[in-house]
Amino acid sequence: MGNPSCGLCGRVMIRHGKTASGRQRFRCKACSATGTRRLDTRARDFAAFLRFVTGTGTYLDLPGGGRQARRRFAPFWSLWPLSPLVDEVHPVVFVDAIYLHRRAAILIACTPTHVVGWYVARTERTDAWAALFSRIAAPDVVVCDGGSGIVSALAQQWPTTHVQRCTFHAFSVVKRYTTSRPRTQAGVELYELARGLLAIRTREESLAWLVELTAWNARWKGFLAQKTRLPDGSYVNTHDRLVRAKNSLNTLARRGTLFTYLREDLAGLDVPATTNRIEGLNSRIRDLLRHHRGMGLTHQIKSVCWWLYARTEYPLTPAQILTATPTDQQITALFTAADHRAHAQHEINRWGTAVNWTDLHHSSPFQQDY
C-alpha cells in the first residue's frame, strides 16, 4: 500500500517518524502538513462478505481455500439484515414463502422490479404474514398462491387490497387431488375445467368458465354426495379427493379472487394472473442455497436475507449497514431485558429486524446449534 496523499494540496506524503502512540506519521514535502493514516478495513471485509453470501462461489474458490476468508467473515455472521419499512404504495405486490429444510420459512414480498420485505418464521401462519404486511404500505393488488395464513393476514393488515389467486396454483391443487389421469368422468371434466384456467384472457371467457363450473357442480351433485360407511359406523365421502378438488375451485370462485386480473377498474395496473415473478425469485434463492450447501440453518437464513436485501430498492452501502444493522447480541439483550415475551416480540417487530427471534432461538443461555 502506497503512502497517503496530502489532504491540503493532494501531493504524496512521505514517512515522518512515529507518533507518541507508535503510529506512523506522514509529512507533505510541499506544504509541510503532517498527519497519520487510519486504516479501517471492516467495511471492505464486509463488502467481500456480502459478495460471498449472495454469490455462487464457495470457500474453496477463495485464496488459500478460504481459510483467511473464514476468519475475516466470522464477525459478520452475527448481523441480521433489516427488512425495509415501505411507505410507498405499489400497484402490485407478489407474496410467497420459501422453506429451508422444513425448519424455517422465509416469507417474501416483492414488486415486478425489486424486493419490498421479508420475514423469518417456523411456518406460514397468520401472525407471521401479518408481521410482514405491517411493514409495507397496502398495495392495490396482491398476487399470492393462497398459502396458509395469507387470507386472514390480508384481512387484518390490507383489508382494502384486491387479491389475485395464482391461476396456476389453483390448477395445481386440482391436479394434486385428481392426478393428470382421473379415473372417473367427473374427475376428467373437473381436471379439464381447471386446466382451462390457464388459457383465460378476457372477461367473457372468465364468465363462461364460471358458468361451466356451476353446471359441473349441478351435474355431479348426486355423485359427489355418495357416502361410504366405515367399520366404526361413521361415514366419509366416497369420492373425497374429488370433493376437495371441487371445494378448492368453488371457494376461489365464491371469493372472486380467480379473475381479479380481468377487472375493468384495475385494467391500468397490468395485474398478472400468476406468481411467476416471485417464483423466479425463489428459484434463484434455491440455486444460491445449492451453491452454499453445508451451511447451518441460521447461516442459510442470513444468506437468503442478505440476498433479498441486495435487491431492495435503496440498499445501504456496506459502511452504512455496519452502523445500522443489529447483531445477535443486541437482539438477545432486548429479550433478556424485556418483562414479557409478547412485549419483546412487539419491540423486535417495531425495530424492524423482521426476524421471529423466539421461533429460531431458545431462552436457554447455552449455545444452540442449527
C-alpha positions as CSV (number, residue, x, y, z in Angstrom):
1,M,0.0,0.0,0.0
2,G,1.5,3.4,-1.0
3,N,1.8,6.5,1.1
4,P,-1.3,8.6,1.6
5,S,-2.0,11.9,-0.2
6,C,-2.0,15.2,1.5
7,G,-5.4,16.5,2.4
8,L,-4.4,20.1,1.6
9,C,-2.5,20.0,-1.7
10,G,-3.0,16.5,-2.8
11,R,0.7,15.6,-3.1
12,V,2.0,12.2,-2.0
13,M,3.3,12.4,1.6
14,I,6.5,10.8,3.0
15,R,7.1,8.9,6.2
16,H,8.0,11.3,9.1
17,G,8.7,9.4,12.3
18,K,6.2,8.0,14.7
19,T,3.5,9.5,17.0
20,A,3.6,9.1,20.8
21,S,1.3,6.1,20.5
22,G,3.6,4.4,17.9
23,R,1.6,5.1,14.8
24,Q,3.3,6.1,11.5
25,R,3.4,9.8,10.9
26,F,3.5,11.3,7.3
27,R,4.6,14.7,6.1
28,C,3.9,16.6,2.9
29,K,7.1,18.0,1.4
30,A,5.2,20.7,-0.5
31,C,3.2,22.3,2.3
32,S,4.8,20.6,5.4
33,A,1.4,19.3,6.6
34,T,1.6,16.2,8.8
35,G,-0.9,13.5,9.6
36,T,-1.4,9.8,10.1
37,R,-3.3,7.2,8.1
38,R,-6.2,5.5,9.7
39,L,-6.9,2.1,8.2
40,D,-10.5,0.8,8.6
41,T,-10.8,-2.5,6.6
42,R,-14.1,-3.6,8.3
43,A,-16.3,-2.1,5.6
44,R,-14.1,-3.6,2.9
45,D,-14.2,-7.0,4.5
46,F,-18.0,-6.7,4.9
47,A,-18.4,-5.9,1.2
48,A,-16.4,-9.1,0.4
49,F,-18.7,-11.0,2.9
50,L,-21.8,-9.7,1.1
51,R,-20.4,-10.7,-2.3
52,F,-19.7,-14.2,-0.9
53,V,-23.0,-14.9,0.8
54,T,-25.1,-13.5,-2.1
55,G,-23.0,-15.1,-4.8
56,T,-22.5,-18.7,-6.1
57,G,-18.8,-19.0,-5.1
58,T,-17.6,-21.3,-2.3
59,Y,-14.8,-21.0,0.2
60,L,-12.7,-23.3,-2.0
61,D,-12.8,-20.7,-4.7
62,L,-11.2,-18.1,-2.5
63,P,-7.4,-17.8,-2.0
64,G,-5.9,-20.3,0.4
65,G,-9.0,-22.5,0.3
66,G,-11.0,-19.8,2.1
67,R,-9.2,-20.1,5.5
68,Q,-8.4,-16.4,5.7
69,A,-11.9,-15.5,4.4
70,R,-13.5,-17.6,7.2
71,R,-11.6,-15.6,9.8
72,R,-12.5,-12.3,8.1
73,F,-16.1,-13.1,7.7
74,A,-16.7,-14.6,11.1
75,P,-17.7,-11.3,12.9
76,F,-20.4,-10.5,10.2
77,W,-22.4,-13.7,10.7
78,S,-23.9,-12.1,13.8
79,L,-25.6,-9.3,11.8
80,W,-29.3,-9.5,10.9
81,P,-30.2,-7.7,7.7
82,L,-33.0,-5.2,8.1
83,S,-36.2,-5.6,6.2
84,P,-37.1,-2.1,4.9
85,L,-40.1,-0.1,6.1
86,V,-42.0,0.7,2.9
87,D,-44.4,3.6,2.9
88,E,-44.7,3.8,-0.9
89,V,-47.9,2.4,-2.3
90,H,-47.1,-0.1,-5.1
91,P,-49.8,-1.1,-7.7
92,V,-49.0,-4.8,-7.5
93,V,-47.1,-6.9,-4.8
94,F,-46.3,-10.6,-5.1
95,V,-46.0,-12.6,-1.9
96,D,-44.8,-16.2,-1.4
97,A,-42.8,-18.3,1.1
98,I,-39.7,-20.4,0.7
99,Y,-38.9,-23.2,3.1
100,L,-35.4,-24.2,4.4
101,H,-35.2,-27.9,5.4
102,R,-38.8,-27.6,6.6
103,R,-37.4,-26.0,9.7
104,A,-37.9,-22.3,8.8
105,A,-39.9,-20.3,6.3
106,I,-38.9,-17.0,4.7
107,L,-41.9,-15.0,3.7
108,I,-41.1,-12.7,0.8
109,A,-42.9,-9.7,-0.8
110,C,-41.7,-8.1,-4.0
111,T,-42.9,-5.9,-6.8
112,P,-42.1,-6.6,-10.5
113,T,-38.8,-4.7,-10.1
114,H,-37.5,-5.2,-6.5
115,V,-37.9,-6.8,-3.1
116,V,-40.0,-4.9,-0.6
117,G,-39.8,-7.1,2.5
118,W,-39.3,-10.5,4.1
119,Y,-40.0,-12.2,7.4
120,V,-38.5,-15.3,9.0
121,A,-40.7,-17.8,10.9
122,R,-41.0,-21.5,11.6
123,T,-44.0,-21.9,9.3
124,E,-46.5,-19.9,7.3
125,R,-49.1,-18.6,9.6
126,T,-51.3,-15.6,10.2
127,D,-49.2,-13.7,12.7
128,A,-46.0,-14.2,10.5
129,W,-47.7,-12.9,7.4
130,A,-49.3,-10.0,9.4
131,A,-45.8,-9.0,10.7
132,L,-44.6,-8.8,7.1
133,F,-47.6,-6.9,5.8
134,S,-47.5,-4.4,8.7
135,R,-44.1,-3.1,7.4
136,I,-45.4,-2.5,3.8
137,A,-48.0,0.1,2.7
138,A,-51.1,-1.7,1.4
139,P,-50.8,-2.1,-2.4
140,D,-53.7,-2.0,-4.9
141,V,-53.4,-5.7,-5.7
142,V,-51.6,-8.6,-4.1
143,V,-50.9,-11.8,-6.1
144,C,-50.4,-14.9,-4.0
145,D,-50.6,-18.7,-4.1
146,G,-53.1,-18.9,-1.3
147,G,-50.7,-20.3,1.3
148,S,-51.6,-20.9,4.9
149,G,-52.5,-17.8,6.9
150,I,-52.4,-15.3,4.0
151,V,-56.1,-14.7,3.7
152,S,-56.6,-13.9,7.4
153,A,-53.4,-11.8,7.5
154,L,-54.6,-9.8,4.4
155,A,-57.9,-9.2,6.1
156,Q,-56.1,-7.8,9.1
157,Q,-53.4,-5.6,7.5
158,W,-54.5,-4.9,3.9
159,P,-58.3,-5.0,4.1
160,T,-58.8,-2.8,1.0
161,T,-56.3,-4.6,-1.2
162,H,-57.6,-6.7,-4.1
163,V,-56.4,-10.3,-4.2
164,Q,-55.4,-12.3,-7.3
165,R,-55.1,-16.0,-6.6
166,C,-52.4,-17.5,-8.9
167,T,-54.3,-19.5,-11.5
168,F,-51.5,-22.0,-12.0
169,H,-51.6,-22.8,-8.3
170,A,-55.3,-23.2,-8.4
171,F,-54.9,-25.7,-11.2
172,S,-52.1,-27.5,-9.4
173,V,-54.4,-28.0,-6.3
174,V,-57.0,-29.7,-8.5
175,K,-54.3,-31.8,-10.3
176,R,-52.9,-32.9,-6.9
177,Y,-56.3,-34.4,-6.0
178,T,-57.4,-35.8,-9.4
179,T,-54.0,-36.5,-10.9
180,S,-53.4,-35.9,-14.6
181,R,-55.3,-39.1,-15.5
182,P,-58.6,-39.1,-13.4
183,R,-60.4,-42.4,-13.2
184,T,-63.9,-41.0,-13.2
185,Q,-65.7,-39.0,-15.8
186,A,-66.4,-36.3,-13.2
187,G,-62.7,-36.1,-12.4
188,V,-61.8,-35.9,-16.1
189,E,-64.2,-33.0,-16.6
190,L,-63.0,-31.1,-13.5
191,Y,-59.4,-31.6,-14.5
192,E,-60.1,-30.1,-17.9
193,L,-62.1,-27.3,-16.4
194,A,-59.2,-26.4,-14.0
195,R,-56.7,-26.6,-16.9
196,G,-58.8,-24.2,-18.8
197,L,-58.0,-21.5,-16.2
198,L,-54.5,-21.2,-17.7
199,A,-55.9,-20.1,-21.1
200,I,-58.5,-17.4,-20.0
201,R,-57.6,-14.0,-21.3
202,T,-60.8,-12.0,-21.5
203,R,-63.7,-11.1,-19.2
204,E,-66.1,-13.0,-21.4
205,E,-64.0,-16.2,-21.2
206,S,-63.9,-15.9,-17.4
207,L,-67.7,-15.6,-17.2
208,A,-68.1,-18.6,-19.5
209,W,-65.8,-20.6,-17.2
210,L,-67.8,-19.8,-14.1
211,V,-71.0,-21.0,-15.9
212,E,-69.2,-24.2,-16.7
213,L,-68.2,-24.7,-13.1
214,T,-71.7,-24.1,-11.9
215,A,-73.0,-26.6,-14.5
216,W,-70.5,-29.2,-13.4
217,N,-71.5,-28.8,-9.8
218,A,-75.1,-29.4,-10.7
219,R,-74.4,-32.3,-13.0
220,W,-72.3,-34.3,-10.5
221,K,-74.0,-33.2,-7.2
222,G,-75.5,-36.6,-6.5
223,F,-72.3,-38.4,-7.5
224,L,-70.3,-36.3,-5.1
225,A,-72.8,-36.7,-2.3
226,Q,-72.2,-40.5,-2.1
227,K,-71.0,-41.7,1.3
228,T,-69.1,-44.8,2.5
229,R,-69.6,-46.3,5.9
230,L,-66.6,-47.2,7.9
231,P,-66.3,-50.2,10.3
232,D,-66.7,-47.9,13.3
233,G,-70.1,-46.7,11.9
234,S,-69.0,-43.3,10.7
235,Y,-69.5,-42.1,7.1
236,V,-67.0,-40.4,4.8
237,N,-67.2,-39.1,1.3
238,T,-66.8,-41.9,-1.2
239,H,-65.1,-39.5,-3.7
240,D,-63.3,-37.5,-1.0
241,R,-60.4,-36.3,-3.2
242,L,-62.7,-35.2,-5.9
243,V,-64.8,-33.3,-3.4
244,R,-61.7,-31.5,-2.1
245,A,-60.7,-30.5,-5.6
246,K,-64.3,-29.2,-6.2
247,N,-64.3,-27.2,-3.0
248,S,-60.9,-25.6,-3.8
249,L,-62.3,-24.1,-7.0
250,N,-65.7,-23.2,-5.6
251,T,-64.1,-21.4,-2.7
252,L,-62.0,-19.3,-5.1
253,A,-65.0,-18.6,-7.3
254,R,-67.1,-17.5,-4.3
255,R,-64.4,-15.2,-3.1
256,G,-63.9,-13.7,-6.5
257,T,-60.1,-13.9,-6.4
258,L,-59.6,-16.0,-9.6
259,F,-60.1,-13.3,-12.2
260,T,-59.0,-10.1,-10.5
261,Y,-56.5,-9.6,-13.3
262,L,-59.5,-9.1,-15.7
263,R,-61.4,-6.5,-13.7
264,E,-62.1,-3.4,-15.8
265,D,-61.4,-1.0,-12.9
266,L,-57.9,-2.5,-12.5
267,A,-57.0,-2.6,-16.2
268,G,-54.4,0.1,-15.9
269,L,-52.4,-1.8,-13.3
270,D,-51.3,-4.7,-15.6
271,V,-52.2,-7.3,-12.9
272,P,-50.7,-10.8,-13.8
273,A,-52.7,-14.0,-13.4
274,T,-49.8,-15.9,-11.8
275,T,-47.0,-15.5,-9.3
276,N,-44.3,-16.2,-11.9
277,R,-42.4,-13.1,-10.9
278,I,-41.7,-14.2,-7.3
279,E,-41.4,-17.9,-8.3
280,G,-38.4,-16.8,-10.4
281,L,-37.0,-15.1,-7.3
282,N,-37.5,-18.3,-5.3
283,S,-35.7,-20.4,-7.9
284,R,-32.6,-18.1,-7.7
285,I,-32.7,-18.4,-3.9
286,R,-32.7,-22.2,-4.2
287,D,-29.8,-22.0,-6.6
288,L,-27.9,-19.8,-4.1
289,L,-28.6,-22.4,-1.3
290,R,-27.4,-25.2,-3.5
291,H,-24.0,-23.5,-4.0
292,H,-23.8,-22.8,-0.2
293,R,-24.9,-26.3,0.8
294,G,-23.4,-27.4,4.1
295,M,-24.2,-24.2,5.9
296,G,-26.1,-24.3,9.2
297,L,-29.7,-23.2,9.2
298,T,-29.0,-19.8,10.7
299,H,-26.3,-19.1,8.1
300,Q,-28.6,-20.1,5.3
301,I,-31.3,-17.8,6.6
302,K,-28.9,-14.9,6.8
303,S,-27.5,-15.6,3.4
304,V,-31.0,-15.5,1.9
305,C,-31.9,-12.3,3.8
306,W,-28.7,-10.6,2.6
307,W,-29.5,-11.7,-1.0
308,L,-33.0,-10.2,-0.6
309,Y,-31.6,-7.0,0.9
310,A,-29.3,-6.5,-2.0
311,R,-32.4,-6.5,-4.2
312,T,-34.4,-3.9,-2.3
313,E,-35.0,-0.5,-3.9
314,Y,-32.5,1.5,-1.8
315,P,-29.9,-0.7,-0.1
316,L,-27.3,1.0,2.1
317,T,-23.6,0.9,1.5
318,P,-21.5,-1.7,3.4
319,A,-20.2,1.0,5.8
320,Q,-23.7,2.3,6.5
321,I,-25.0,-1.2,7.0
322,L,-22.4,-1.9,9.7
323,T,-23.7,1.1,11.7
324,A,-27.4,0.4,11.3
325,T,-27.7,-3.4,11.5
326,P,-28.5,-5.1,14.8
327,T,-26.5,-8.1,16.0
328,D,-27.5,-11.4,17.7
329,Q,-26.2,-10.0,21.0
330,Q,-28.3,-6.8,20.7
331,I,-31.5,-8.8,20.0
332,T,-30.8,-11.2,22.8
333,A,-30.2,-8.4,25.2
334,L,-33.6,-6.9,24.2
335,F,-35.3,-10.2,25.1
336,T,-33.3,-10.5,28.3
337,A,-34.3,-7.0,29.5
338,A,-38.0,-7.4,28.5
339,D,-40.5,-8.4,31.1
340,H,-42.7,-10.5,28.8
341,R,-42.1,-12.4,25.6
342,A,-45.1,-10.7,23.8
343,H,-43.7,-7.3,24.7
344,A,-40.3,-8.3,23.4
345,Q,-41.6,-9.6,20.1
346,H,-43.5,-6.4,19.6
347,E,-40.4,-4.4,20.2
348,I,-38.5,-6.6,17.7
349,N,-41.1,-6.2,15.0
350,R,-41.2,-2.4,15.6
351,W,-37.4,-2.3,15.5
352,G,-37.5,-3.8,12.0
353,T,-35.4,-6.9,12.2
354,A,-38.2,-8.9,10.6
355,V,-37.0,-12.0,12.4
356,N,-39.2,-14.0,14.7
357,W,-36.4,-14.5,17.2
358,T,-38.4,-16.7,19.5
359,D,-39.1,-19.1,16.6
360,L,-35.4,-19.7,15.9
361,H,-33.8,-19.5,19.3
362,H,-34.4,-20.8,22.8
363,S,-34.3,-18.9,26.0
364,S,-31.6,-21.1,27.4
365,P,-28.2,-19.4,27.9
366,F,-26.5,-22.4,26.3
367,Q,-25.4,-22.3,22.6
368,Q,-28.0,-23.6,20.2
369,D,-26.6,-25.2,17.0
370,Y,-28.8,-25.4,13.9
